[in-house]
């Protein structure tokens, strides 16, 4: 509230002075905001990030202890972290399990980030410390690997913090890399961070760590062709020749790993490798290369995303065919047929020609609009059965193949309906003309047979009486 007593005898600041003060405050505010913005890296990532702390550390004396923290950052307040499945490996070269020659993992302690967390699985160096077991198919459990699975039944957490710390015994040198190894689980490829519902968080970025003098490590890299890959295509991968390998050494091993989702990994070796993608392999794949020189020193793993596109195709077909009635239909009933036509191809299609043939009628749908890939459209036909005798009728739905369509296995579908005679008063069933005729004939035969038996018996009695006379 304005106090008039406090202003008595004091000079009010001039309007010009007030404006100058306002300009100064605004300038300071803008400068402060600019300073704050300048501290945010231009390459900042929006999703969760897993990393090692310290990111790099020198070689320790043999027998000494080496600790590394696994940190998480950028966990959203709207989607807190409730658990994880993580494998940490060193010198992960497929088929070469010699990690313990550099570092030997001996212990893991949980950090303070996720309060109330329970260690459900813990395997170190292939030894089961917590949980039902380790070493399942498509997992890297073994020498040098630390495997941890944690879930919190209480509240989740968000922001940044340390998930756990691994303690190693220093064995030798000259270097190794800390990596988040891939395991192929039903939830997807590790590392996995889970939300409250147990669903994997999308967009997790991983950053590896170094131990020792990594300047001696060879460099891995590769090219592939074609760059535009479709389903059922063959792709060629060629390792880049390293002409600056330290100390005049040479590359002797090329270890490739191709993965997608929870599918089993594909392991390949050689300078040049090829892979034939399957007919339903569209999606993002990851190809990883680790090279090893003649001293047995591995490179840091080099990974690239390989995008496999859906095979271009024109493919129209009937996804379902049904009717409002199919049996015990009285003549005069109107039957509705529903034909769902789907675009199974990769191109939009238009002017679809859909027909329905039943009895002596053929109905044609009006040309439709554009049908986008993967979508379907329903076509409705009605048949007035007035005047049609009781019988079984086959309904045939058909869609004309579009231009350049090669697969025609789904353009025809069939459905059977039955029209019956109306029930007579007190009758239990209704019969069509064929069934009625059959029953009449069988009844006449049965009556004839009974008459024959009666007459035969009567004749035998007459003969017997005559013999007695």
C-alpha positions as CSV (number, residue, x, y, z in Angstrom):
1,X,0.0,0.0,0.0
2,X,1.3,3.5,-0.8
3,X,2.4,5.4,2.3
4,X,1.9,9.2,1.9
5,X,3.7,10.0,5.2
6,X,7.0,8.4,4.0
7,X,7.0,10.6,0.9
8,X,6.6,13.9,2.9
9,X,9.6,16.1,2.5
10,X,11.3,13.7,0.0
11,X,11.9,14.5,-3.7
12,X,10.2,12.1,-6.1
13,X,12.5,10.9,-8.8
14,X,12.0,12.6,-12.1
15,X,10.2,10.9,-15.0
16,X,13.5,10.9,-17.0
17,X,15.4,9.2,-14.2
18,X,12.7,6.6,-13.9
19,X,12.9,5.8,-17.6
20,X,16.6,5.5,-17.4
21,X,16.4,3.1,-14.5
22,X,13.8,1.0,-16.5
23,X,16.0,0.8,-19.5
24,X,18.9,-0.3,-17.3
25,X,16.9,-3.0,-15.6
26,X,15.6,-4.4,-19.0
27,X,19.2,-4.4,-20.4
28,X,20.4,-6.3,-17.3
29,X,17.6,-8.8,-17.7
30,X,18.4,-9.4,-21.4
31,X,22.1,-9.8,-20.6
32,X,21.3,-12.3,-17.9
33,X,19.1,-14.3,-20.1
34,X,21.7,-14.3,-22.9
35,X,24.3,-15.5,-20.5
36,X,22.1,-18.3,-19.2
37,X,21.3,-19.4,-22.8
38,X,25.0,-19.4,-23.7
39,X,25.6,-22.1,-21.1
40,X,23.3,-24.6,-22.9
41,X,25.3,-26.6,-25.5
42,X,24.0,-26.3,-29.0
43,X,24.2,-30.1,-29.3
44,X,22.2,-30.8,-26.1
45,X,20.2,-34.0,-26.2
46,X,16.6,-34.1,-25.2
47,X,16.2,-37.8,-24.2
48,X,17.8,-39.8,-21.4
49,X,21.6,-40.1,-21.5
50,X,23.7,-42.8,-20.0
51,X,27.4,-42.1,-19.4
52,X,30.5,-43.1,-17.4
53,X,32.1,-40.8,-14.8
54,X,34.9,-40.2,-15.1
55,X,34.7,-40.3,-18.9
56,X,38.4,-41.0,-19.0
57,X,41.0,-42.0,-16.4
58,X,44.6,-43.1,-16.4
59,X,46.0,-46.5,-16.1
60,X,46.2,-47.7,-12.4
61,X,48.9,-49.8,-10.8
62,X,48.4,-53.5,-11.1
63,X,46.3,-54.8,-8.1
64,X,44.9,-51.3,-7.4
65,X,41.2,-50.4,-7.4
66,X,39.5,-48.6,-10.2
67,X,35.9,-47.2,-9.8
68,X,33.6,-45.9,-12.5
69,X,30.1,-44.4,-12.0
70,X,27.2,-45.0,-14.4
71,X,25.3,-41.7,-14.5
72,X,21.9,-40.8,-16.0
73,X,20.8,-37.4,-17.1
74,X,17.7,-35.8,-18.7
75,X,15.1,-38.0,-17.0
76,X,11.9,-36.1,-17.5
77,X,9.6,-35.1,-14.6
78,X,6.6,-36.3,-16.7
79,X,8.2,-39.7,-17.2
80,X,10.2,-40.7,-14.1
81,X,12.7,-43.6,-14.1
82,X,11.6,-46.7,-12.3
83,X,14.2,-49.3,-13.3
84,X,16.8,-50.5,-15.7
85,X,18.5,-53.4,-17.4
86,X,22.1,-52.6,-18.2
87,X,25.2,-54.5,-19.2
88,X,28.6,-52.8,-18.8
89,X,31.5,-54.4,-20.7
90,X,35.1,-53.7,-21.4
91,X,36.8,-54.4,-24.7
92,X,33.7,-56.1,-26.1
93,X,35.0,-58.0,-29.1
94,X,32.6,-60.8,-30.2
95,X,34.3,-64.1,-29.8
96,X,37.3,-62.7,-27.9
97,X,36.6,-62.7,-24.2
98,X,39.9,-61.4,-22.9
99,X,38.6,-58.3,-21.0
100,X,40.0,-59.4,-17.6
101,X,43.5,-58.9,-18.9
102,X,43.0,-55.1,-18.4
103,X,40.3,-54.8,-15.7
104,X,38.6,-57.4,-13.5
105,X,35.1,-56.4,-12.2
106,X,34.7,-57.2,-8.5
107,X,31.7,-55.2,-7.1
108,X,28.7,-53.0,-7.8
109,X,27.0,-50.6,-5.4
110,X,23.7,-48.8,-6.2
111,X,23.7,-45.0,-6.3
112,X,21.4,-42.6,-4.6
113,X,19.4,-41.6,-7.7
114,X,16.6,-44.2,-7.5
115,X,15.4,-44.4,-3.8
116,X,13.9,-47.8,-2.8
117,X,15.4,-49.6,-5.7
118,X,15.7,-53.4,-5.5
119,X,18.5,-55.3,-7.3
120,X,16.6,-58.1,-9.0
121,X,19.5,-59.4,-11.1
122,X,23.2,-58.9,-10.6
123,X,25.9,-60.9,-12.4
124,X,29.6,-59.9,-12.3
125,X,32.2,-61.7,-14.5
126,X,29.7,-64.4,-15.3
127,X,29.0,-65.1,-11.6
128,X,25.4,-64.9,-10.3
129,X,25.2,-62.7,-7.2
130,X,21.5,-61.8,-7.2
131,X,18.6,-63.3,-9.1
132,X,17.6,-66.5,-10.9
133,X,20.7,-66.7,-13.2
134,X,22.6,-65.1,-16.1
135,X,24.0,-66.1,-19.4
136,X,20.8,-66.5,-21.4
137,X,20.9,-66.7,-25.1
138,X,21.7,-63.4,-26.9
139,X,23.2,-61.8,-23.8
140,X,26.9,-60.9,-23.3
141,X,27.2,-62.3,-19.8
142,X,30.7,-63.5,-19.1
143,X,34.2,-62.4,-18.3
144,X,34.5,-58.6,-17.8
145,X,30.7,-58.0,-18.0
146,X,28.6,-56.5,-15.2
147,X,24.9,-57.2,-15.6
148,X,22.4,-55.3,-13.4
149,X,18.6,-55.3,-13.4
150,X,16.8,-53.0,-11.0
151,X,13.2,-51.9,-10.3
152,X,11.6,-49.6,-7.8
153,X,8.2,-50.6,-6.3
154,X,8.0,-47.1,-4.7
155,X,8.3,-43.8,-6.4
156,X,10.4,-43.1,-9.5
157,X,13.0,-40.4,-9.9
158,X,13.8,-37.7,-12.5
159,X,16.6,-35.3,-13.3
160,X,20.3,-36.4,-13.1
161,X,22.2,-38.7,-10.8
162,X,24.3,-41.9,-10.3
163,X,22.6,-45.2,-10.9
164,X,25.5,-47.4,-9.7
165,X,29.2,-47.6,-9.2
166,X,31.4,-50.5,-10.4
167,X,34.7,-51.4,-8.8
168,X,37.4,-53.1,-10.8
169,X,40.8,-54.6,-9.9
170,X,43.5,-53.2,-12.2
171,X,45.3,-56.0,-14.0
172,X,47.3,-54.6,-16.9
173,X,47.3,-52.3,-19.9
174,X,47.6,-50.5,-22.1
175,X,43.9,-49.4,-22.3
176,X,40.3,-50.5,-22.5
177,X,36.9,-49.0,-23.2
178,X,33.8,-48.9,-21.0
179,X,30.8,-49.7,-23.1
180,X,27.1,-50.3,-22.6
181,X,26.8,-53.8,-24.2
182,X,23.8,-55.0,-26.1
183,X,21.6,-57.9,-24.9
184,X,18.6,-58.9,-27.0
185,X,15.6,-59.2,-24.7
186,X,11.8,-59.3,-25.2
187,X,11.8,-55.6,-24.3
188,X,14.4,-54.7,-26.9
189,X,18.1,-54.1,-27.0
190,X,19.9,-53.0,-23.8
191,X,20.6,-50.7,-22.2
192,X,17.0,-50.3,-21.2
193,X,15.5,-47.6,-18.9
194,X,12.0,-48.4,-17.7
195,X,9.1,-46.1,-16.8
196,X,6.4,-46.7,-14.1
197,X,4.5,-49.2,-16.4
198,X,7.7,-51.2,-17.1
199,X,7.9,-49.9,-20.7
200,X,11.3,-49.0,-22.1
201,X,12.0,-45.3,-22.4
202,X,12.6,-44.2,-26.0
203,X,15.5,-42.2,-27.3
204,X,18.2,-43.3,-24.8
205,X,21.7,-42.1,-25.8
206,X,24.8,-43.9,-24.5
207,X,28.3,-42.4,-24.1
208,X,31.2,-44.7,-23.6
209,X,34.3,-44.2,-21.4
210,X,38.1,-44.7,-21.6
211,X,40.7,-46.3,-19.3
212,X,44.4,-46.0,-20.0
213,X,46.3,-44.6,-23.0
214,X,43.6,-44.9,-25.7
215,X,45.8,-43.0,-28.2
216,X,47.3,-46.5,-29.1
217,X,43.9,-47.8,-30.2
218,X,43.3,-48.5,-33.8
219,X,40.4,-46.7,-35.5
220,X,37.3,-48.4,-36.9
221,X,35.1,-47.2,-39.7
222,X,33.2,-48.5,-42.6
223,X,31.1,-47.7,-45.7
224,X,28.2,-49.6,-47.1
225,X,26.3,-49.9,-50.4
226,X,23.7,-49.4,-51.6
227,X,22.8,-46.4,-49.4
228,X,19.1,-46.9,-50.2
229,X,18.3,-50.4,-49.0
230,X,14.9,-52.1,-49.4
231,X,13.6,-55.3,-48.0
232,X,15.0,-58.4,-49.6
233,X,18.1,-56.4,-50.8
234,X,21.7,-57.5,-50.4
235,X,23.9,-54.9,-48.7
236,X,27.8,-54.8,-48.8
237,X,29.8,-53.4,-45.9
238,X,33.5,-52.5,-46.3
239,X,35.9,-51.6,-43.5
240,X,38.0,-48.5,-44.0
241,X,41.7,-49.3,-44.2
242,X,43.5,-47.7,-41.3
243,X,46.7,-46.2,-42.7
244,X,47.7,-44.5,-39.4
245,X,47.6,-47.5,-37.0
246,X,50.0,-46.6,-34.0
247,X,53.5,-48.0,-34.0
248,X,53.3,-49.5,-37.5
249,X,50.9,-52.2,-36.4
250,X,48.2,-53.6,-38.7
251,X,44.6,-54.6,-38.5
252,X,44.2,-58.3,-38.3
253,X,40.6,-58.8,-37.2
254,X,37.3,-57.2,-38.2
255,X,34.3,-58.0,-36.0
256,X,30.9,-56.9,-37.2
257,X,27.6,-57.1,-35.3
258,X,24.2,-56.3,-36.9
259,X,21.2,-55.9,-34.7
260,X,17.6,-54.8,-34.8
261,X,15.2,-54.7,-31.8
262,X,15.0,-57.9,-29.9
263,X,16.2,-60.0,-32.9
264,X,19.2,-62.2,-32.4
265,X,22.5,-60.5,-33.4
266,X,24.2,-61.3,-36.6
267,X,28.0,-61.7,-36.2
268,X,30.2,-61.3,-39.3
269,X,34.0,-61.2,-39.8
270,X,36.3,-59.9,-42.6
271,X,37.2,-56.7,-44.3
272,X,34.2,-57.0,-46.6
273,X,30.9,-58.6,-45.4
274,X,27.5,-58.9,-47.0
275,X,24.0,-59.4,-45.5
276,X,20.8,-60.3,-47.3
277,X,17.9,-58.6,-45.6
278,X,14.6,-60.5,-45.5
279,X,11.3,-59.7,-47.1
280,X,9.9,-58.2,-43.9
281,X,13.0,-56.6,-42.5
282,X,12.1,-52.9,-42.9
283,X,13.2,-50.7,-40.0
284,X,16.3,-49.2,-38.4
285,X,19.2,-51.6,-38.0
286,X,22.5,-51.0,-36.2
287,X,25.8,-52.2,-37.7
288,X,28.8,-52.1,-35.3
289,X,32.4,-52.7,-36.1
290,X,35.3,-53.4,-33.8
291,X,38.8,-53.9,-35.3
292,X,41.8,-55.5,-33.6
293,X,45.5,-54.9,-34.5
294,X,48.2,-57.5,-34.5
295,X,49.1,-56.6,-30.8
296,X,45.6,-57.7,-29.8
297,X,44.5,-54.1,-29.1
298,X,40.8,-53.4,-30.0
299,X,39.3,-50.2,-31.3
300,X,36.5,-48.3,-29.9
301,X,33.3,-49.7,-31.4
302,X,32.0,-47.7,-34.4
303,X,28.2,-47.9,-35.1
304,X,26.0,-46.7,-37.9
305,X,22.3,-46.8,-38.3
306,X,21.3,-48.8,-41.4
307,X,17.8,-47.9,-42.6
308,X,16.0,-50.7,-44.5
309,X,12.9,-49.4,-46.4
310,X,9.8,-51.3,-47.2
311,X,9.9,-52.8,-50.6
312,X,7.9,-50.7,-53.1
313,X,4.8,-52.6,-54.2
314,X,1.3,-52.2,-55.6
315,X,-0.9,-54.6,-53.7
316,X,-4.7,-54.4,-53.2
317,X,-6.6,-57.2,-51.5
318,X,-9.7,-58.1,-49.5
319,X,-8.9,-58.1,-45.8
320,X,-12.3,-59.4,-44.6
321,X,-15.7,-60.5,-46.1
322,X,-18.8,-61.0,-44.0
323,X,-22.6,-60.8,-44.2
324,X,-25.4,-59.8,-41.8
325,X,-27.0,-63.3,-42.1
326,X,-25.6,-66.6,-43.4
327,X,-28.1,-69.4,-42.4
328,X,-31.8,-70.0,-41.9
329,X,-32.7,-67.1,-44.1
330,X,-36.3,-66.7,-45.3
331,X,-36.9,-65.7,-48.9
332,X,-37.6,-62.0,-49.0
333,X,-35.0,-61.1,-46.4
334,X,-32.4,-58.4,-47.3
335,X,-28.9,-59.5,-46.7
336,X,-26.0,-57.0,-46.2
337,X,-22.5,-58.0,-47.3
338,X,-19.5,-56.1,-46.0
339,X,-16.3,-56.2,-48.1
340,X,-13.2,-54.6,-46.5
341,X,-10.5,-53.8,-49.1
342,X,-7.0,-53.0,-47.9
343,X,-4.0,-51.4,-49.5
344,X,-1.2,-53.9,-48.6
345,X,1.3,-52.0,-50.8
346,X,3.4,-48.9,-50.4
347,X,1.7,-46.6,-53.0
348,X,-1.6,-44.8,-52.7
349,X,-4.2,-46.4,-55.0
350,X,-7.4,-44.9,-56.4
351,X,-10.5,-45.9,-58.4
352,X,-10.8,-49.3,-56.9
353,X,-13.2,-51.7,-58.8
354,X,-15.0,-53.9,-56.2
355,X,-17.8,-56.3,-57.2
356,X,-20.0,-58.8,-55.4
357,X,-21.6,-61.8,-57.3
358,X,-24.4,-63.9,-55.7
359,X,-26.9,-66.1,-57.4
360,X,-27.7,-64.3,-60.8
361,X,-26.8,-60.9,-59.5
362,X,-23.6,-58.9,-59.8
363,X,-23.2,-55.7,-57.8
364,X,-20.5,-53.1,-58.5
365,X,-19.3,-50.5,-56.0
366,X,-18.8,-46.9,-57.1
367,X,-15.2,-45.9,-57.6
368,X,-13.7,-44.8,-54.3
369,X,-11.2,-42.0,-53.5
370,X,-7.5,-42.5,-52.8
371,X,-6.6,-45.4,-50.5
372,X,-3.4,-44.8,-48.6
373,X,-0.9,-47.6,-47.8
374,X,-1.9,-49.9,-44.9
375,X,-5.4,-48.4,-44.7
376,X,-8.6,-50.1,-45.7
377,X,-12.1,-49.1,-47.0
378,X,-15.4,-50.8,-46.4
379,X,-17.8,-51.5,-49.3
380,X,-21.4,-52.4,-48.5
381,X,-23.7,-54.4,-50.8
382,X,-27.3,-55.5,-50.2
383,X,-29.2,-58.4,-51.7
384,X,-32.9,-58.7,-51.7
385,X,-33.7,-62.4,-51.6
386,X,-37.3,-62.0,-52.7
387,X,-38.2,-64.6,-55.4
388,X,-35.2,-66.8,-54.8
389,X,-36.0,-70.4,-54.0
390,X,-34.6,-72.1,-50.8
391,X,-31.1,-73.2,-51.5
392,X,-27.4,-72.6,-50.7
393,X,-25.8,-69.7,-52.5
394,X,-22.2,-68.7,-52.9
395,X,-21.3,-65.0,-52.6
396,X,-18.1,-64.0,-54.4
397,X,-16.3,-60.7,-53.5
398,X,-13.7,-59.5,-55.9
399,X,-11.4,-56.5,-56.3
400,X,-9.6,-55.8,-59.5
401,X,-5.8,-55.8,-59.2
402,X,-4.2,-52.4,-59.8
403,X,-1.5,-51.6,-62.3
404,X,1.8,-53.4,-61.7
405,X,0.3,-55.6,-59.0
406,X,2.0,-59.0,-59.0
407,X,0.5,-60.6,-55.9
408,X,-3.2,-61.5,-56.6
409,X,-3.7,-64.0,-53.8
410,X,-6.1,-61.7,-51.9
411,X,-8.3,-60.3,-54.6
412,X,-11.1,-62.9,-54.2
413,X,-13.1,-64.1,-51.2
414,X,-16.1,-66.3,-50.9
415,X,-19.0,-66.6,-48.5
416,X,-21.9,-69.1,-48.3
417,X,-25.6,-68.2,-47.3
418,X,-28.6,-70.5,-47.1
419,X,-32.2,-69.7,-47.8
420,X,-34.8,-72.0,-46.2
421,X,-38.5,-72.8,-46.5
422,X,-40.7,-71.1,-44.0
423,X,-41.6,-73.2,-41.0
424,X,-45.1,-74.9,-41.1
425,X,-47.3,-74.4,-38.0
426,X,-45.9,-76.8,-35.3
427,X,-42.9,-77.8,-37.4
428,X,-39.5,-78.2,-35.8
429,X,-37.4,-77.7,-38.9
430,X,-37.3,-76.2,-42.3
431,X,-36.1,-78.1,-45.4
432,X,-35.1,-77.1,-48.9
433,X,-36.5,-78.8,-52.0
434,X,-33.7,-81.3,-52.2
435,X,-33.9,-82.3,-48.6
436,X,-37.8,-82.5,-48.8
437,X,-37.6,-84.7,-51.9
438,X,-35.1,-87.0,-50.3
439,X,-37.2,-87.5,-47.2
440,X,-40.3,-88.2,-49.4
441,X,-38.5,-90.8,-51.4
442,X,-37.1,-92.4,-48.3
443,X,-40.5,-92.5,-46.8
444,X,-42.1,-94.1,-49.9
445,X,-39.3,-96.7,-49.9
446,X,-39.9,-97.4,-46.2
447,X,-43.7,-97.8,-46.7
448,X,-43.1,-100.1,-49.7
449,X,-40.7,-102.2,-47.7
450,X,-43.2,-102.5,-44.9
451,X,-46.0,-103.5,-47.3
452,X,-43.7,-106.1,-48.8
453,X,-43.0,-107.6,-45.4
454,X,-46.7,-107.7,-44.5
455,X,-47.6,-109.4,-47.7
456,X,-44.8,-111.9,-47.4
457,X,-45.9,-112.8,-44.0
458,X,-49.5,-113.3,-45.1
459,X,-48.4,-115.5,-48.0
460,X,-46.4,-117.7,-45.7
461,X,-49.4,-118.2,-43.4
462,X,-51.7,-119.1,-46.4
463,X,-49.2,-121.7,-47.6
464,X,-48.9,-123.2,-44.2
465,X,-52.7,-123.6,-43.9
466,X,-52.9,-125.2,-47.3
467,X,-50.3,-127.8,-46.3
468,X,-52.2,-128.6,-43.2
469,X,-55.5,-129.2,-45.2
